[in-house]
Amino acid sequence: MTRRLSSVEEEIGLFSGKTEDRDLLADAETLKRMVRTLREQFGDVRFHETQPTFHLTVMCVALAASLGDSDHRAWSLRANTLPSFLTQARETLTDMPRLFRDLGLGMTRDFKAWLKSLDKEKIDIAPVYSAVLRFEDVLRSARTKSRYLLPPEIVERIVKEHMGCGVASSEVRDAILEEISEMGGILETGCADLFPGDSWKEAIRKIPLPDIPEGGTLALYREEADNLLRHCIRARFVPEDLPAISPLRIETLPPYLEAIRAASAYSFTPENPTRGGTFFVVPREGPWDDNREDLADYRMLTAHEAYPGHHLLDSWRWHFVSPTRRPVEMPLFYEGWACFAEELMRVTGYFSGPVDLLLLAKRRYRRAVRGLVDLDLQTGTIDERQAACLLADSGIPTDAASSVVAKYALRPGYQVCYTFGLRRFLDLYSRYGTDDVKRFVEAVLSCGEIGFEHVENQLQTRFG
């Protein structure tokens, strides 16, 4: 596979070296980066050999998707092929760190609980359950190693190229430290005004939580998503017909994702874009309570995941962007845009009060700390215990911090994308967007998730 990918990468490189068309060059360079990332992930990073959660996530998503399939045979067809799929996974997992093995066991535990919750009169869970039990036994008895860190040069490659940062990890780290300092200053000043005598970490806990409506937490988020949508339509950067073209569902996070998800999530349905996307909310009660987003932030979280964040980004990409770029996701763009969406609601007046500004600063502060923990953990600068202490000091519950660190270890470099991506978007907005927010949003979203150097080329063309 890696040889074939190298060949494709070379062919695309030859084309991009000949064209002077900026759009074609952006297409070619974006595809080349994706092919190179795939080649290096399979050839150098090799998470398919070290992370059972890699295979289990594919299994969970495929089986969950079959429940909503119009073909009533979908579940049984996938259930019948599952034993061979897990056998292949077992043969592939030749170099498992203990940490990753344990996360895999946690995921099988949660998946079994989810299976038992399904309607057994409609589907036969027995073959799936037995196949997962066998795979679980294999994981328990597998030989593991203690070290999970990748070589430094691969971590550097992931941060610079795979995540899309485009610069050395040292430069990313400097930007993150600057963000921590800036947001810490805003928090200290703002909390001193609202809660005199308290540190900001004490004061932030005094912000009242919203009242939960009769429909529960999901109804709270649904109402907020509708409010955000109306604001974005009035601001003219969300089309009025978007909800009909690409509906938004809001659901509780599936139990089988507990082992690998540290917070709420969003998922689009690219195989059928007219189905739209789903904002998965971590429940307030139950075994994940310590990992949930603070409920005080629910309006910012909804902006991040729904409008004008992930749901707007993915809906626009799958409906209005060229077919070449539609399947492309770049972590820095994806998470950076969702973080920028929260700031977009500030600059357009939706978030305006002193409490809103404090919560926005708190979210930016914590995301920056997560990015710092990610970088320093993956480079061996700190260990898991020190990482958990840093997270706890930023406000994550102490008894949850260790499990969060383990989940971050699965995806090196990903946590830096929130802060570094946000700062890239804020820089572009300051130079191209302040006079016409609508035009800026449309220009950026119409690019698809290409590299920021190509986004800037597009903005220069449109704005001069």
C-alpha positions as CSV (number, residue, x, y, z in Angstrom):
1,M,0.0,0.0,0.0
2,T,2.7,2.5,0.9
3,R,4.4,2.0,-2.5
4,R,1.2,2.6,-4.3
5,L,0.6,5.8,-2.2
6,S,4.1,7.0,-3.0
7,S,3.5,6.5,-6.7
8,V,0.2,8.5,-6.5
9,E,1.9,11.2,-4.4
10,E,4.6,11.6,-7.1
11,E,2.0,11.8,-9.9
12,I,0.1,14.6,-8.1
13,G,3.4,16.4,-7.4
14,L,4.2,16.4,-11.1
15,F,0.8,17.9,-11.9
16,S,1.0,20.6,-9.2
17,G,4.5,21.6,-10.5
18,K,3.0,22.4,-13.9
19,T,-0.2,24.3,-13.2
20,E,-0.4,28.0,-12.5
21,D,-4.1,27.9,-11.7
22,R,-4.5,28.7,-8.0
23,D,-7.6,26.5,-7.5
24,L,-6.1,23.5,-9.3
25,L,-2.8,24.0,-7.3
26,A,-4.8,24.0,-4.1
27,D,-6.6,20.9,-5.1
28,A,-3.4,19.1,-6.1
29,E,-1.5,20.2,-3.0
30,T,-4.3,19.2,-0.7
31,L,-4.7,15.8,-2.2
32,K,-0.9,15.3,-2.2
33,R,-0.8,16.1,1.5
34,M,-3.6,13.7,2.2
35,V,-1.9,10.9,0.3
36,R,1.4,11.6,2.1
37,T,-0.3,11.6,5.4
38,L,-1.9,8.2,4.7
39,R,1.4,6.8,3.5
40,E,3.2,8.0,6.7
41,Q,0.4,6.9,9.0
42,F,0.4,3.4,7.6
43,G,4.1,3.1,7.1
44,D,5.6,5.1,10.0
45,V,3.0,5.8,12.7
46,R,1.3,2.4,12.3
47,F,-1.5,2.9,14.8
48,H,-3.3,0.0,13.3
49,E,-0.6,-2.2,14.8
50,T,-0.6,-0.6,18.3
51,Q,-4.2,0.7,19.0
52,P,-7.1,-1.8,19.3
53,T,-9.4,1.2,19.6
54,F,-8.5,1.9,15.9
55,H,-10.2,-1.3,14.9
56,L,-13.0,-1.2,17.5
57,T,-14.0,2.3,16.4
58,V,-14.5,1.1,12.8
59,M,-16.6,-1.8,14.2
60,C,-18.7,0.4,16.4
61,V,-19.4,3.0,13.8
62,A,-20.3,0.3,11.1
63,L,-22.7,-1.6,13.4
64,A,-24.3,1.6,14.8
65,A,-24.8,2.9,11.2
66,S,-26.5,-0.4,10.2
67,L,-29.3,0.2,12.7
68,G,-30.5,3.2,10.7
69,D,-29.9,1.6,7.3
70,S,-32.9,1.2,5.0
71,D,-31.7,-2.3,4.1
72,H,-33.0,-4.4,7.0
73,R,-30.2,-6.9,6.3
74,A,-27.5,-4.4,7.1
75,W,-27.0,-5.5,10.7
76,S,-26.8,-9.2,9.9
77,L,-24.5,-8.7,7.0
78,R,-22.0,-6.8,9.2
79,A,-22.5,-9.1,12.1
80,N,-21.6,-12.1,9.9
81,T,-18.4,-10.5,8.7
82,L,-17.3,-9.2,12.2
83,P,-15.5,-12.4,13.3
84,S,-13.2,-12.2,10.3
85,F,-12.7,-8.5,10.8
86,L,-11.7,-9.0,14.4
87,T,-9.4,-11.9,13.4
88,Q,-7.6,-9.6,11.0
89,A,-7.4,-6.9,13.7
90,R,-5.9,-9.5,16.1
91,E,-3.3,-10.5,13.6
92,T,-2.4,-6.8,12.9
93,L,-2.0,-5.8,16.5
94,T,1.6,-6.9,16.9
95,D,3.1,-4.1,19.0
96,M,0.6,-3.0,21.6
97,P,1.5,-0.6,24.4
98,R,-0.2,-1.5,27.7
99,L,-2.0,1.9,27.8
100,F,-3.6,1.3,24.4
101,R,-4.5,-2.3,25.2
102,D,-6.3,-1.1,28.4
103,L,-8.2,1.6,26.4
104,G,-9.2,-1.2,24.0
105,L,-10.5,-3.3,26.9
106,G,-12.5,-0.3,28.2
107,M,-14.0,0.1,24.8
108,T,-15.1,-3.5,24.6
109,R,-16.7,-3.2,28.0
110,D,-18.7,-0.2,27.0
111,F,-19.6,-1.8,23.6
112,K,-21.0,-4.9,25.3
113,A,-23.2,-2.7,27.6
114,W,-24.5,-0.9,24.5
115,L,-25.2,-4.2,22.8
116,K,-27.3,-5.4,25.7
117,S,-29.3,-2.2,25.5
118,L,-30.5,-2.9,22.0
119,D,-33.9,-4.3,21.0
120,K,-33.1,-8.1,20.8
121,E,-36.4,-8.8,19.1
122,K,-35.3,-6.8,16.0
123,I,-31.6,-7.8,15.8
124,D,-29.5,-10.8,16.8
125,I,-26.7,-9.6,19.0
126,A,-25.4,-13.1,19.8
127,P,-22.8,-13.4,17.0
128,V,-21.5,-9.9,17.6
129,Y,-21.3,-10.4,21.4
130,S,-19.4,-13.7,21.1
131,A,-17.0,-12.2,18.6
132,V,-16.2,-9.3,20.9
133,L,-15.8,-11.6,23.8
134,R,-13.2,-13.6,21.9
135,F,-11.4,-10.4,20.9
136,E,-11.5,-9.2,24.5
137,D,-9.9,-12.4,25.7
138,V,-7.1,-11.9,23.1
139,L,-6.5,-8.4,24.4
140,R,-6.3,-9.6,28.0
141,S,-3.7,-12.3,27.2
142,A,-1.7,-10.2,24.7
143,R,1.9,-9.3,25.4
144,T,2.3,-5.5,25.8
145,K,5.1,-3.0,26.2
146,S,5.2,0.0,28.5
147,R,6.4,2.7,26.1
148,Y,3.8,4.2,23.7
149,L,5.6,7.3,22.6
150,L,6.5,7.7,18.9
151,P,10.0,8.7,17.8
152,P,10.5,12.5,18.1
153,E,10.9,13.0,14.3
154,I,7.5,11.3,13.7
155,V,5.8,13.4,16.3
156,E,7.3,16.5,14.6
157,R,6.0,15.3,11.3
158,I,2.5,14.7,12.7
159,V,2.3,18.2,14.2
160,K,3.7,20.0,11.2
161,E,2.2,18.0,8.3
162,H,-0.5,15.6,9.4
163,M,-2.3,18.1,11.7
164,G,-1.6,20.9,9.2
165,C,0.2,23.3,11.5
166,G,2.9,23.9,8.8
167,V,5.6,24.9,11.4
168,A,7.8,23.2,13.9
169,S,6.3,22.0,17.2
170,S,8.5,24.6,19.0
171,E,6.7,27.4,17.2
172,V,3.3,25.8,18.0
173,R,4.3,25.5,21.6
174,D,5.3,29.2,21.8
175,A,1.8,30.2,20.4
176,I,0.1,27.9,23.0
177,L,2.1,29.5,25.8
178,E,1.1,32.9,24.6
179,E,-2.5,31.9,24.5
180,I,-2.3,30.6,28.1
181,S,-0.8,33.9,29.3
182,E,-3.3,36.1,27.4
183,M,-6.4,34.1,28.5
184,G,-5.1,33.8,32.1
185,G,-4.8,37.6,32.2
186,I,-8.4,38.1,30.9
187,L,-9.7,35.6,33.5
188,E,-7.9,37.2,36.4
189,T,-9.1,40.7,35.5
190,G,-12.7,39.6,34.7
191,C,-13.1,37.5,37.8
192,A,-11.7,40.2,40.0
193,D,-14.5,42.5,38.8
194,L,-17.3,40.0,39.2
195,F,-16.1,38.0,42.2
196,P,-13.7,40.2,44.2
197,G,-11.4,38.3,46.5
198,D,-11.6,35.0,44.6
199,S,-9.0,33.6,42.2
200,W,-10.4,33.0,38.8
201,K,-10.4,29.3,39.3
202,E,-12.6,29.7,42.4
203,A,-14.7,32.4,40.8
204,I,-15.4,30.5,37.6
205,R,-17.2,27.8,39.7
206,K,-19.6,30.4,41.0
207,I,-21.1,31.1,37.6
208,P,-24.7,29.8,37.8
209,L,-25.8,26.8,35.7
210,P,-28.8,27.1,33.4
211,D,-32.2,25.8,34.4
212,I,-32.9,22.4,32.7
213,P,-36.2,22.4,30.8
214,E,-38.8,19.6,31.0
215,G,-37.3,17.9,28.0
216,G,-33.9,17.5,29.8
217,T,-30.4,18.5,28.7
218,L,-31.0,17.6,25.0
219,A,-33.9,20.1,24.9
220,L,-31.6,22.7,26.4
221,Y,-29.0,22.2,23.7
222,R,-31.7,22.0,21.0
223,E,-33.2,25.4,22.0
224,E,-29.7,27.0,22.0
225,A,-28.9,25.5,18.6
226,D,-32.1,27.1,17.3
227,N,-31.2,30.4,18.8
228,L,-27.8,30.4,17.3
229,L,-29.2,29.4,13.9
230,R,-31.6,32.4,14.0
231,H,-28.7,34.7,14.9
232,C,-26.5,33.4,12.1
233,I,-29.3,33.7,9.5
234,R,-29.9,37.3,10.6
235,A,-26.1,37.9,10.3
236,R,-26.5,36.5,6.8
237,F,-23.6,33.9,6.9
238,V,-25.9,30.9,7.2
239,P,-28.4,30.2,4.4
240,E,-32.0,30.2,5.5
241,D,-32.6,26.9,3.8
242,L,-29.6,25.1,5.5
243,P,-31.7,23.3,8.2
244,A,-33.8,21.7,5.4
245,I,-30.8,20.9,3.3
246,S,-28.7,19.6,6.2
247,P,-30.6,18.9,9.4
248,L,-29.0,18.9,12.8
249,R,-29.7,16.1,15.3
250,I,-28.8,16.3,19.0
251,E,-28.4,13.1,20.8
252,T,-26.7,11.6,23.9
253,L,-23.1,10.3,23.2
254,P,-23.3,6.6,22.5
255,P,-21.9,4.5,25.4
256,Y,-19.4,2.6,23.2
257,L,-17.5,5.9,22.6
258,E,-16.9,6.5,26.3
259,A,-13.5,4.9,26.3
260,I,-12.1,7.1,23.6
261,R,-14.1,10.4,23.8
262,A,-13.2,13.0,26.5
263,A,-16.0,15.3,25.8
264,S,-19.0,16.0,23.5
265,A,-18.6,15.4,19.8
266,Y,-20.0,16.0,16.3
267,S,-20.4,13.6,13.4
268,F,-21.6,14.2,9.8
269,T,-23.0,11.6,7.4
270,P,-21.0,12.0,4.2
271,E,-22.5,8.9,2.6
272,N,-25.8,10.7,2.6
273,P,-25.3,14.5,3.1
274,T,-29.1,15.2,3.2
275,R,-29.2,13.4,6.5
276,G,-27.1,16.2,8.0
277,G,-25.1,15.7,11.2
278,T,-25.4,14.8,14.8
279,F,-24.2,16.8,17.9
280,F,-23.5,14.2,20.6
281,V,-23.8,15.5,24.1
282,V,-22.1,13.9,27.1
283,P,-24.9,13.2,29.7
284,R,-24.9,15.2,32.9
285,E,-25.4,12.1,35.1
286,G,-23.9,8.6,34.9
287,P,-20.4,7.3,34.6
288,W,-19.1,10.1,32.4
289,D,-20.2,13.1,34.6
290,D,-16.6,14.0,35.4
291,N,-15.6,14.3,31.8
292,R,-18.6,16.3,30.6
293,E,-18.2,19.9,29.4
294,D,-19.1,22.4,32.1
295,L,-22.8,23.0,31.8
296,A,-22.3,26.7,32.3
297,D,-20.5,26.7,28.9
298,Y,-23.5,25.1,27.1
299,R,-24.1,28.0,24.8
300,M,-20.4,28.2,23.7
301,L,-20.3,24.4,23.3
302,T,-23.4,24.5,21.0
303,A,-21.8,27.3,18.9
304,H,-18.7,25.1,18.6
305,E,-20.5,21.9,17.6
306,A,-23.5,23.2,15.7
307,Y,-23.9,26.8,14.4
308,P,-21.6,28.3,13.2
309,G,-19.1,25.6,14.1
310,H,-18.8,22.0,13.0
311,H,-22.3,21.5,11.6
312,L,-22.1,24.6,9.4
313,L,-18.6,23.7,8.3
314,D,-19.4,20.1,7.3
315,S,-22.8,21.0,5.8
316,W,-21.2,23.7,3.6
317,R,-18.3,21.4,2.6
318,W,-20.6,18.5,1.6
319,H,-23.1,20.7,-0.3
320,F,-21.3,23.7,-1.7
321,V,-17.6,22.8,-2.1
322,S,-16.0,21.1,-5.1
323,P,-16.2,17.3,-5.2
324,T,-12.4,17.1,-5.0
325,R,-12.3,18.8,-1.6
326,R,-15.5,17.5,0.0
327,P,-13.9,14.3,1.5
328,V,-10.9,16.2,2.9
329,E,-10.7,17.0,6.6
330,M,-7.7,18.8,8.0
331,P,-7.6,18.7,11.8
332,L,-6.1,22.3,12.2
333,F,-8.9,23.7,9.9
334,Y,-11.6,21.5,11.4
335,E,-11.0,22.3,15.1
336,G,-9.7,25.8,14.4
337,W,-12.9,26.8,12.7
338,A,-15.1,25.4,15.5
339,C,-13.1,27.4,18.0
340,F,-13.3,30.5,15.8
341,A,-17.1,30.0,15.6
342,E,-17.3,30.8,19.3
343,E,-15.3,34.0,18.7
344,L,-17.5,34.8,15.7
345,M,-20.5,34.8,18.0
346,R,-18.7,37.3,20.2
347,V,-17.7,39.7,17.4
348,T,-21.3,39.6,16.0
349,G,-22.8,40.4,19.4
350,Y,-24.4,37.0,20.4
351,F,-22.0,36.5,23.3
352,S,-21.6,39.9,24.9
353,G,-22.0,40.0,28.7
354,P,-19.1,39.8,31.1
355,V,-19.9,36.2,32.1
356,D,-20.0,35.2,28.4
357,L,-16.5,36.8,27.9
358,L,-15.2,34.9,31.0
359,L,-16.5,31.6,29.8
360,L,-15.0,32.1,26.3
361,A,-11.7,33.0,27.9
362,K,-11.9,29.9,30.2
363,R,-12.6,27.6,27.2
364,R,-9.6,29.1,25.3
365,Y,-7.4,28.8,28.4
366,R,-8.3,25.1,28.9
367,R,-7.9,24.2,25.3
368,A,-4.4,25.8,25.3
369,V,-3.5,23.8,28.4
370,R,-4.7,20.6,26.6
371,G,-2.5,21.5,23.6
372,L,0.5,22.0,25.9
373,V,-0.1,18.7,27.7
374,D,-0.4,17.0,24.3
375,L,2.9,18.3,23.0
376,D,4.8,17.9,26.2
377,L,3.5,14.4,26.8
378,Q,4.2,13.2,23.2
379,T,7.7,14.6,23.3
380,G,8.5,13.0,26.7
381,T,8.9,16.4,28.4
382,I,6.3,15.3,31.0
383,D,4.9,12.0,32.1
384,E,1.2,11.0,32.5
385,R,1.1,12.0,36.2
386,Q,2.5,15.5,35.4
387,A,0.1,15.8,32.5
388,A,-2.9,14.9,34.7
389,C,-1.8,17.5,37.3
390,L,-1.6,20.2,34.6
391,L,-5.1,19.4,33.4
392,A,-6.4,19.3,37.0
393,D,-4.8,22.7,37.6
394,S,-6.7,24.1,34.6
395,G,-10.0,23.0,36.1
396,I,-10.6,19.5,34.9
397,P,-11.8,17.3,37.8
398,T,-8.8,15.6,39.4
399,D,-10.3,12.1,39.3
400,A,-11.1,12.6,35.5
401,A,-7.7,14.0,34.5
402,S,-5.8,10.7,34.3
403,S,-8.4,9.1,32.0
404,V,-8.4,12.2,29.8
405,V,-4.6,12.0,29.4
406,A,-4.9,8.4,28.3
407,K,-7.4,9.4,25.6
408,Y,-5.1,12.3,24.4
409,A,-2.3,9.8,24.0
410,L,-4.2,8.0,21.3
411,R,-4.0,11.0,18.9
412,P,-0.7,12.8,19.2
413,G,-0.8,16.4,18.1
414,Y,-4.6,16.7,17.8
415,Q,-5.1,18.8,20.9
416,V,-2.8,21.6,19.6
417,C,-5.2,22.1,16.6
418,Y,-7.8,23.9,18.7
419,T,-5.6,26.8,19.9
420,F,-3.2,27.0,16.9
421,G,-6.1,26.7,14.4
422,L,-8.1,29.3,16.2
423,R,-5.2,31.7,16.2
424,R,-4.7,31.2,12.4
425,F,-8.3,32.0,11.8
426,L,-8.2,35.1,14.1
427,D,-5.2,36.3,12.2
428,L,-7.0,35.9,8.8
429,Y,-10.1,37.5,10.2
430,S,-8.2,40.6,11.5
431,R,-6.7,41.1,8.0
432,Y,-9.6,40.2,5.7
433,G,-12.9,39.9,7.7
434,T,-13.6,42.8,10.0
435,D,-15.3,44.9,7.3
436,D,-17.6,42.1,6.0
437,V,-18.2,39.1,8.2
438,K,-20.6,37.5,5.8
439,R,-18.2,37.7,2.9
440,F,-15.3,36.4,5.0
441,V,-17.3,33.4,6.3
442,E,-18.5,32.4,2.8
443,A,-15.0,32.8,1.3
444,V,-13.4,30.6,4.0
445,L,-16.1,27.9,4.0
446,S,-16.1,27.7,0.2
447,C,-12.4,26.8,0.2
448,G,-13.0,23.5,1.9
449,E,-10.5,22.2,4.4
450,I,-7.3,23.2,2.5
451,G,-4.0,24.4,3.9
452,F,-4.0,27.9,5.4
453,E,-1.6,29.2,2.8
454,H,-4.1,28.3,0.1
455,V,-7.0,29.8,2.2
456,E,-5.0,33.1,2.3
457,N,-4.5,33.0,-1.5
458,Q,-8.2,32.7,-1.9
459,L,-8.9,35.6,0.5
460,Q,-6.3,37.7,-1.3
461,T,-8.1,37.0,-4.6
462,R,-11.5,37.9,-3.2
463,F,-10.6,40.9,-1.0
464,G,-7.5,42.2,-2.7
